[in-house]
């Protein structure tokens, strides 16, 4: 069993998201270490891309900041490799199909696995078109994660469940990522129904921003993913103050999810 599945099987998982190279690679490495030390169970690391169609304004701005650094995929692999020298916390890469396809599925998956990445989520690659990628991932012992949403049909959910090796990622809100003051009133009901239909574990994200929301969702899901609320800290703080704020936020969110 993979490290990610072991973790999610043992307890509810807190999964924070950050954008690689925002504002630079040294900060990314320091932030990953802080997230792991402060209680993150899995770290979702976003790969900067020029057309992040699933991301809202906060993560789009983070991507713009990262791309100003002339970001290259090998740079991100190197950061994960350095992180692995001191930390075992699983890393899930979040990216889009274009940069992976441009690099080549085999080369990308081999590079990611060699660096110490545990799994990959390609946001705009549906399971129906993911055969080549899944094959390359399997050859390199790299896990896969796929998305489902409030509009996913039971037939398509089955395909998603079969394609994912680590967990299924449920998008709580239709639309793009972003901090929200409230969650859909029927989210608990939908999560419970989805769990009854899946072989995989189920994690939920998109819009989760407070410990109260995280605690409520963790009662019905196996993991809670928080992106924009974390990335906002990178927009507001720098250097040592960023790490202080990141530690505080992570501890509160992890405690809420684990409770």
C-alpha positions in Angstrom: 0.0 0.0 0.0 1.3 3.5 -0.8 2.3 6.0 1.8 -0.6 8.3 0.9 -3.2 5.5 1.3 -1.6 4.4 4.6 -2.0 7.9 6.0 -5.5 8.4 4.8 -6.4 5.0 6.0 -5.0 5.7 9.5 -6.7 9.0 10.2 -8.3 12.1 8.6 -5.7 13.9 6.5 -5.0 17.7 6.4 -3.6 18.5 2.9 -2.4 22.1 2.4 -1.6 23.4 -1.1 1.1 25.8 -2.1 2.4 27.0 -5.5 6.0 26.0 -6.3 8.4 29.0 -6.7 6.0 31.4 -5.1 7.8 33.8 -4.4 10.9 31.7 -5.0 12.2 28.1 -4.7 14.0 28.7 -1.5 10.8 29.8 0.1 8.9 26.8 -1.3 11.4 24.5 0.3 11.2 26.3 3.7 7.4 26.3 3.5 7.2 22.6 2.7 9.3 21.8 5.8 7.2 24.1 8.0 4.0 22.5 6.7 5.3 19.1 7.5 6.6 20.1 10.9 3.3 21.8 11.8 1.1 18.9 11.1 0.3 18.6 7.4 -0.3 14.9 6.5 0.3 15.4 2.7 1.5 18.4 0.8 0.0 19.4 -2.5 2.5 21.2 -4.6 1.2 23.2 -7.5 3.3 23.5 -10.7 3.0 27.0 -12.2 1.3 27.1 -15.5 0.3 30.1 -17.7 -3.3 29.1 -18.1 -4.5 27.7 -14.7 -8.2 27.4 -15.7 -9.3 25.7 -12.4 -7.7 28.2 -10.2 -9.3 31.4 -8.8 -7.6 34.8 -8.4 -5.5 34.0 -5.4 -3.7 31.0 -6.9 -3.6 32.7 -10.3 -1.6 35.5 -8.7 0.7 33.0 -7.0 1.3 31.4 -10.4 2.1 34.8 -11.9 4.6 35.5 -9.1 6.2 32.1 -9.6 6.5 32.3 -13.4 8.4 35.6 -13.1 11.3 33.4 -11.7 11.7 31.7 -15.1 10.4 28.4 -13.5 11.3 25.1 -15.0 10.1 21.6 -14.1 13.5 20.3 -13.1 13.7 23.1 -10.5 10.5 21.8 -8.8 11.9 18.2 -8.9 15.0 19.5 -7.2 13.0 21.2 -4.4 11.2 17.9 -3.7 14.5 16.1 -3.7 15.9 18.5 -1.1 12.7 18.2 1.0 13.1 14.4 0.9 16.6 14.8 2.5 14.9 15.6 5.8 11.1 14.9 5.6 9.0 11.8 4.7 5.7 13.7 4.3 4.0 12.6 1.1 4.0 15.1 -1.8 1.1 15.3 -4.3 1.9 17.3 -7.4 -1.0 19.3 -8.9 -0.6 20.4 -12.5 -2.2 20.7 -15.9 -1.9 18.5 -18.9 0.0 20.9 -21.2 3.3 21.1 -19.2 3.3 17.3 -18.5 2.5 16.4 -22.1 5.2 18.8 -23.4 7.8 17.2 -21.2 6.5 13.7 -22.1 4.6 11.4 -19.7 7.5 9.0 -19.3 10.1 11.7 -18.6 7.8 13.6 -16.2 6.8 10.6 -14.2 10.4 9.3 -14.0 11.6 12.7 -12.9 8.9 13.1 -10.3 9.4 9.6 -8.9 13.1 10.0 -8.7 12.7 13.2 -6.8 10.5 11.6 -4.2 7.0 12.7 -5.4 4.3 10.3 -4.3 1.4 11.1 -6.6 0.2 13.4 -9.3 -3.1 15.2 -10.0 -3.5 16.6 -13.6 -6.5 18.8 -13.2 -7.7 19.0 -16.8 -6.9 15.4 -17.8 -10.1 13.3 -17.5 -9.8 9.5 -16.9 -11.1 8.8 -20.4 -8.0 10.4 -21.9 -5.4 9.4 -19.2 -4.4 5.9 -20.4 -0.9 6.9 -21.4 -0.3 9.0 -18.3 -1.6 6.3 -16.0 0.7 3.8 -17.7 3.8 6.0 -17.2 2.8 6.7 -13.6 2.3 3.0 -12.9 5.7 2.1 -14.5 7.3 4.6 -12.0 5.3 3.6 -8.9 3.7 7.1 -9.0 0.2 7.4 -7.6 -2.7 9.1 -9.4 -5.5 11.3 -8.1 -8.6 12.3 -10.1 -11.4 14.9 -9.6 -15.1 14.6 -9.2 -17.7 17.3 -8.7 -21.3 17.9 -7.6 -22.3 17.2 -11.3 -20.4 14.0 -11.8 -22.7 11.1 -12.9 -22.5 7.7 -11.2 -21.2 6.2 -14.5 -18.4 8.7 -14.7 -17.7 8.4 -11.0 -16.9 4.7 -11.5 -14.3 5.6 -14.2 -12.7 8.2 -11.9 -12.6 5.7 -9.0 -10.9 3.1 -11.3 -8.3 5.6 -12.5 -7.3 6.9 -9.1 -4.8 4.9 -7.1 -4.6 7.2 -4.0 -7.9 8.9 -3.5 -10.7 10.8 -5.3 -10.7 14.6 -4.9 -14.2 16.0 -4.5 -14.7 19.6 -5.6 -17.1 21.0 -3.0 -18.0 24.1 -5.0 -18.7 24.3 -8.8 -16.3 26.8 -10.4 -12.7 27.7 -9.6 -10.7 27.6 -6.4 -10.9 30.3 -3.8 -11.7 31.2 -0.2 -15.4 31.1 0.6 -17.3 32.1 3.7 -19.6 29.2 3.6 -19.9 25.7 2.0 -22.8 24.2 0.1 -25.6 23.2 2.5 -25.8 19.7 1.0 -22.1 19.0 1.0 -22.3 16.5 3.9 -25.0 14.6 2.2 -23.1 14.5 -1.1 -19.9 13.3 0.6 -21.7 10.5 2.4 -23.3 9.4 -0.8 -20.0 9.5 -2.7 -18.2 7.5 -0.1 -20.8 4.7 -0.4 -20.1 4.6 -4.2 -16.3 4.6 -4.1 -13.6 2.0 -3.5 -11.0 4.8 -2.9 -10.8 7.2 0.0 -12.5 10.6 -0.6 -10.8 14.0 0.1 -12.6 17.3 -0.3 -11.4 20.8 -1.3 -12.2 24.0 -3.1 -13.3 26.8 -0.8 -12.3 25.4 2.5 -10.7 28.2 4.5 -11.4 28.0 8.2 -10.8 25.4 11.0 -14.6 25.2 11.5 -15.2 24.3 7.9 -12.3 21.8 8.0 -13.7 20.2 11.1 -17.2 19.9 9.7 -16.0 18.4 6.4 -13.6 15.9 8.0 -16.6 14.3 9.7 -17.8 13.2 6.2 -14.5 12.9 4.2 -11.2 11.1 4.6 -9.2 14.3 4.0 -9.5 18.0 3.7 -7.6 20.0 1.1 -6.9 23.8 1.7 -5.4 25.9 -1.1 -6.3 29.5 -1.4 -6.4 30.2 2.3 -2.8 29.0 2.5 -1.6 30.8 -0.6 -3.1 34.1 0.7 -0.4 34.0 3.4 2.3 34.0 0.7 0.6 37.1 -0.8 0.4 38.9 2.6 3.7 37.9 4.4 7.3 37.4 3.5 10.3 35.5 4.8 10.3 34.7 8.5 6.9 36.2 9.2 5.4 34.0 6.4 6.8 30.9 8.1 5.4 32.0 11.5 1.9 32.6 10.0 2.1 29.4 8.0 2.9 27.4 11.1 0.1 28.9 13.1 -2.5 28.3 10.3 -1.3 24.8 9.7 -1.5 23.8 13.3 -5.0 25.1 13.7 -6.3 23.4 10.5 -4.5 20.1 11.2 -5.9 20.1 14.8 -9.4 20.7 13.4 -9.2 17.9 10.8 -7.6 15.4 13.2 -10.3 16.1 15.8 
